[in-house]
Amino acid sequence: MAALAPVTRKHGNAYNIFILVLTVYSLAIMVVLLLPIDPATRDAVNLWDNVICMIFLIDFAMNMLGSRPRSEYFIRQRGWLDLLGSIPSFGFLPFTALFRLARLSRLARIRKLMSGQAGKDLVLDVLNNRSQYATFITILLAGMILSVASILILQFEVGAPDGNIKTGGEALWWAIVTITTVGYGDFYPVTMLGRLTAVFVMFAGIGIIGALASILASLLVAPPTSDDTAPDASPATSQAASSGSGSDAAATVATGAAFGATVAAPTTTDAGSVAITAELASLRAEIVALRSSLAIEPE
């Protein structure tokens, strides 16, 4: 019996681009963790790093479940490096930050998959799968804006004497409240740079919330069915149906045309011609008599 060919889970271009950009962003966060930053900012950066780790763990689980055999992804495609780079630190395992370098393997694999496609094919894929691209791009932008805004607001507000945003949790709460344009007012920036950050987050939130609403509406609206396009698919049937009310008139016209064709058709016998001529003469005499009775002058 021939051995079955190995199978791995295939993802669409929208998902691959989402993971690709998220991998690059996670490497940028790793660089930030290496910088001399204050404890509050470090807590906020660690929080977003753990969120990305959870997304990568879900991606690893999906790839493992869709691989036959499991070793095809885990060994041959270096899935073990994906797992190693997805271990969260949770703030008390700082040595796991070195494992983030294993994410370069995921980055190289996705770039290899994307490099095999021509630019025209990618554009066609974007046009054919607009909803998928819109969903992933919106989620990615929302996460990036929330993380960048929460980190920046800490940099601007922690040192302010009258500032009220002092911890990573408070910065994250402020970013979520601001991007949704709710604005509770319990935490707010007091510095000029902090307020400029808030303005950017508010304008970005208007676009992101609108995009999410449109995506949700497109999912709730049912696609057109075959019944909706049936009239267009059979124009002859529609025309016959629409002219049903005038079927009697059409039959009359057809009968008249047939009679005219019969009269105009050449005859093959003299007897038939004589009979038709006599009948026409009789009809003319009756018409003349009817006009005379109605006092209508004949032409």
C-alpha positions as CSV (number, residue, x, y, z in Angstrom):
1,M,0.0,0.0,0.0
2,A,1.4,3.4,-1.0
3,A,2.2,5.9,1.8
4,L,-0.1,8.9,1.9
5,A,1.5,12.2,1.0
6,P,2.0,14.5,4.0
7,V,-0.6,17.2,4.6
8,T,-0.2,20.6,6.3
9,R,-2.8,23.2,7.1
10,K,-3.1,25.9,4.3
11,H,-4.0,29.4,5.3
12,G,-5.2,32.2,3.0
13,N,-3.0,35.2,2.1
14,A,-5.0,37.4,4.4
15,Y,-4.1,35.3,7.4
16,N,-0.5,34.8,6.4
17,I,-0.1,38.6,6.0
18,F,-1.7,39.1,9.5
19,I,0.8,36.6,11.1
20,L,3.7,38.1,9.1
21,V,3.0,41.7,10.3
22,L,2.3,40.5,13.8
23,T,5.7,38.6,13.9
24,V,7.6,41.7,12.8
25,Y,5.7,43.8,15.4
26,S,6.5,41.2,18.1
27,L,10.2,41.5,17.3
28,A,9.9,45.3,17.6
29,I,8.4,44.8,21.1
30,M,11.3,42.4,22.0
31,V,13.7,45.3,21.1
32,V,11.8,47.7,23.3
33,L,12.1,45.2,26.2
34,L,15.8,45.4,25.9
35,L,15.8,49.2,26.3
36,P,16.2,50.9,29.7
37,I,12.6,51.8,30.3
38,D,10.7,52.5,33.6
39,P,8.9,49.6,35.4
40,A,5.4,50.8,34.4
41,T,6.2,50.9,30.7
42,R,7.9,47.5,31.0
43,D,4.7,46.1,32.5
44,A,2.7,47.4,29.6
45,V,5.1,46.1,27.0
46,N,5.1,42.7,28.7
47,L,1.3,42.6,28.7
48,W,1.2,43.1,24.9
49,D,4.0,40.6,24.4
50,N,2.0,38.0,26.3
51,V,-1.1,38.8,24.2
52,I,0.9,38.2,21.0
53,C,2.3,35.0,22.5
54,M,-1.3,33.7,23.0
55,I,-2.1,34.4,19.4
56,F,1.0,32.6,18.3
57,L,0.1,29.6,20.5
58,I,-3.4,29.4,18.8
59,D,-1.6,29.5,15.4
60,F,0.7,26.7,16.5
61,A,-2.2,24.6,17.7
62,M,-4.1,25.1,14.4
63,N,-1.1,24.1,12.4
64,M,-0.5,21.0,14.5
65,L,-4.1,19.9,14.3
66,G,-4.1,20.3,10.5
67,S,-0.9,18.4,9.9
68,R,-0.8,14.8,8.9
69,P,1.5,13.4,10.2
70,R,2.2,15.7,13.1
71,S,6.0,15.5,12.5
72,E,5.5,17.1,9.0
73,Y,4.9,20.5,10.7
74,F,6.6,20.0,14.0
75,I,9.9,18.6,12.7
76,R,10.2,19.2,8.9
77,Q,8.7,22.7,8.9
78,R,10.3,23.6,12.3
79,G,7.1,23.9,14.2
80,W,9.0,23.4,17.4
81,L,10.6,26.8,16.9
82,D,7.1,28.3,16.6
83,L,6.2,26.8,19.9
84,L,9.5,28.0,21.5
85,G,8.9,31.5,20.4
86,S,5.3,31.5,21.7
87,I,6.0,30.8,25.3
88,P,4.7,33.8,27.4
89,S,6.8,35.2,30.2
90,F,3.9,36.4,32.4
91,G,6.4,38.9,34.0
92,F,8.1,36.4,36.2
93,L,10.0,34.3,33.5
94,P,12.3,36.9,32.0
95,F,14.6,34.3,30.5
96,T,11.9,33.3,28.0
97,A,12.5,36.6,26.2
98,L,15.4,35.0,24.5
99,F,13.0,32.5,23.0
100,R,11.5,35.3,21.0
101,L,14.3,35.0,18.5
102,A,12.7,31.7,17.4
103,R,10.0,33.7,15.8
104,L,12.4,34.4,12.9
105,S,11.7,30.9,11.7
106,R,7.9,31.7,11.4
107,L,8.9,35.0,9.6
108,A,11.1,33.1,7.1
109,R,8.5,30.5,6.4
110,I,5.7,32.9,5.7
111,R,7.9,35.1,3.6
112,K,8.8,32.0,1.5
113,L,5.1,31.2,1.0
114,M,4.3,34.8,0.0
115,S,7.3,35.2,-2.3
116,G,6.0,32.4,-4.6
117,Q,3.1,34.6,-5.7
118,A,3.1,37.2,-8.3
119,G,1.9,40.7,-7.6
120,K,-1.1,40.3,-9.9
121,D,-2.2,37.2,-8.1
122,L,-2.0,38.9,-4.8
123,V,-4.1,41.8,-6.1
124,L,-6.7,39.4,-7.4
125,D,-6.8,37.6,-4.1
126,V,-7.4,40.9,-2.3
127,L,-10.3,41.7,-4.6
128,N,-11.8,38.3,-4.3
129,N,-11.4,38.1,-0.5
130,R,-12.0,41.7,0.6
131,S,-13.9,40.8,3.7
132,Q,-11.1,38.6,5.1
133,Y,-8.4,41.2,4.4
134,A,-10.6,43.9,6.0
135,T,-11.2,41.8,9.1
136,F,-7.6,40.9,9.7
137,I,-6.3,44.4,8.9
138,T,-8.9,46.0,11.3
139,I,-8.0,43.7,14.1
140,L,-4.3,44.2,13.5
141,L,-4.6,48.0,13.5
142,A,-6.7,48.0,16.6
143,G,-4.1,46.0,18.5
144,M,-1.2,48.0,17.3
145,I,-2.9,51.4,18.1
146,L,-3.9,50.2,21.6
147,S,-0.4,48.9,22.4
148,V,1.5,51.9,21.0
149,A,-0.9,54.4,22.6
150,S,-0.7,52.7,26.0
151,I,3.1,52.7,25.9
152,L,3.4,56.3,24.7
153,I,0.9,57.7,27.2
154,L,2.9,56.2,30.0
155,Q,6.1,57.8,28.7
156,F,4.3,61.2,28.7
157,E,2.2,61.0,31.8
158,V,4.3,59.1,34.4
159,G,6.6,62.0,35.0
160,A,3.9,64.7,35.1
161,P,3.3,66.0,38.6
162,D,-0.5,66.1,38.3
163,G,-0.8,63.1,35.9
164,N,-3.2,60.3,36.8
165,I,-2.0,57.6,34.5
166,K,0.8,55.9,36.3
167,T,0.5,52.1,35.7
168,G,0.3,49.8,32.7
169,G,-3.2,48.7,33.6
170,E,-4.4,52.3,33.8
171,A,-2.8,53.1,30.4
172,L,-4.5,50.1,28.8
173,W,-7.8,51.1,30.3
174,W,-7.4,54.6,29.0
175,A,-6.5,53.4,25.5
176,I,-9.5,51.1,25.3
177,V,-11.9,53.8,26.6
178,T,-10.5,56.4,24.2
179,I,-10.4,54.2,21.0
180,T,-14.0,53.3,21.5
181,T,-14.8,57.0,21.9
182,V,-16.6,56.3,25.2
183,G,-14.4,58.7,27.3
184,Y,-15.3,57.9,31.0
185,G,-13.0,60.6,32.2
186,D,-11.6,58.7,35.1
187,F,-8.1,58.7,33.4
188,Y,-7.0,61.5,31.1
189,P,-3.8,63.0,29.8
190,V,-2.6,66.3,31.2
191,T,0.6,66.9,29.1
192,M,0.6,68.3,25.6
193,L,2.1,65.2,24.1
194,G,-0.3,63.0,25.9
195,R,-3.3,65.0,24.6
196,L,-1.9,64.7,21.0
197,T,-1.7,61.0,21.5
198,A,-5.3,61.0,22.7
199,V,-6.4,62.9,19.6
200,F,-4.7,60.4,17.3
201,V,-6.4,57.5,19.2
202,M,-9.8,59.1,19.0
203,F,-9.6,59.7,15.2
204,A,-8.3,56.2,14.7
205,G,-11.1,54.8,16.9
206,I,-13.7,56.4,14.6
207,G,-12.4,54.6,11.6
208,I,-11.8,51.3,13.4
209,I,-15.3,51.2,15.0
210,G,-16.8,52.1,11.7
211,A,-14.9,49.3,9.9
212,L,-15.9,46.7,12.5
213,A,-19.5,47.8,12.2
214,S,-19.4,47.4,8.4
215,I,-17.8,44.0,8.7
216,L,-20.4,42.8,11.2
217,A,-23.2,44.1,8.9
218,S,-21.7,42.2,5.9
219,L,-21.7,39.0,8.0
220,L,-25.3,39.5,9.1
221,V,-26.8,40.4,5.7
222,A,-27.6,37.2,3.7
223,P,-26.1,36.8,0.2
224,P,-28.5,36.9,-2.8
225,T,-30.1,33.6,-3.5
226,S,-30.9,32.0,-6.9
227,D,-34.6,33.1,-6.5
228,D,-33.5,36.7,-6.6
229,T,-31.6,36.3,-9.8
230,A,-34.2,34.0,-11.6
231,P,-35.9,36.8,-13.5
232,D,-32.6,38.0,-15.0
233,A,-31.6,34.4,-15.8
234,S,-34.6,33.8,-18.0
235,P,-35.7,37.0,-19.8
236,A,-37.8,35.1,-22.3
237,T,-39.9,33.6,-19.4
238,S,-40.2,37.0,-17.8
239,Q,-41.3,38.6,-21.0
240,A,-43.9,35.9,-21.5
241,A,-45.1,36.3,-17.9
242,S,-45.3,40.1,-18.2
243,S,-47.3,39.9,-21.4
244,G,-49.8,37.5,-19.9
245,S,-52.4,40.2,-19.5
246,G,-52.3,41.0,-23.2
247,S,-52.6,37.4,-24.5
248,D,-56.0,38.0,-26.0
249,A,-54.8,41.0,-27.9
250,A,-51.8,39.0,-29.1
251,A,-54.0,36.2,-30.3
252,T,-56.2,38.7,-32.1
253,V,-53.3,40.2,-33.9
254,A,-51.9,36.8,-34.8
255,T,-55.3,35.8,-36.2
256,G,-55.5,38.9,-38.2
257,A,-52.0,38.4,-39.6
258,A,-52.9,34.8,-40.5
259,F,-56.1,36.0,-42.3
260,G,-54.1,38.7,-44.2
261,A,-51.5,36.1,-45.2
262,T,-54.3,33.8,-46.4
263,V,-55.9,36.6,-48.4
264,A,-52.6,37.8,-49.9
265,A,-51.4,34.3,-50.7
266,P,-51.7,33.3,-54.4
267,T,-54.3,30.8,-55.2
268,T,-53.7,27.8,-57.3
269,T,-57.2,27.4,-58.8
270,D,-59.5,29.8,-60.6
271,A,-62.5,28.5,-58.7
272,G,-60.9,29.7,-55.4
273,S,-60.2,33.1,-56.8
274,V,-63.7,33.5,-58.1
275,A,-65.2,32.6,-54.7
276,I,-62.9,35.1,-52.8
277,T,-63.7,37.9,-55.2
278,A,-67.4,37.3,-54.9
279,E,-67.2,37.3,-51.1
280,L,-65.2,40.5,-51.1
281,A,-67.8,42.1,-53.4
282,S,-70.6,41.0,-51.1
283,L,-68.8,42.6,-48.1
284,R,-68.3,45.8,-49.9
285,A,-72.0,46.0,-50.8
286,E,-72.9,45.5,-47.2
287,I,-70.6,48.3,-46.1
288,V,-72.0,50.7,-48.6
289,A,-75.5,49.8,-47.4
290,L,-74.5,50.4,-43.8
291,R,-73.0,53.8,-44.6
292,S,-76.2,54.8,-46.4
293,S,-78.3,53.9,-43.5
294,L,-76.1,56.0,-41.2
295,A,-76.1,58.9,-43.6
296,I,-72.4,58.7,-44.1
297,E,-71.1,59.6,-47.5
298,P,-69.0,57.0,-49.1
299,E,-65.4,57.8,-50.1
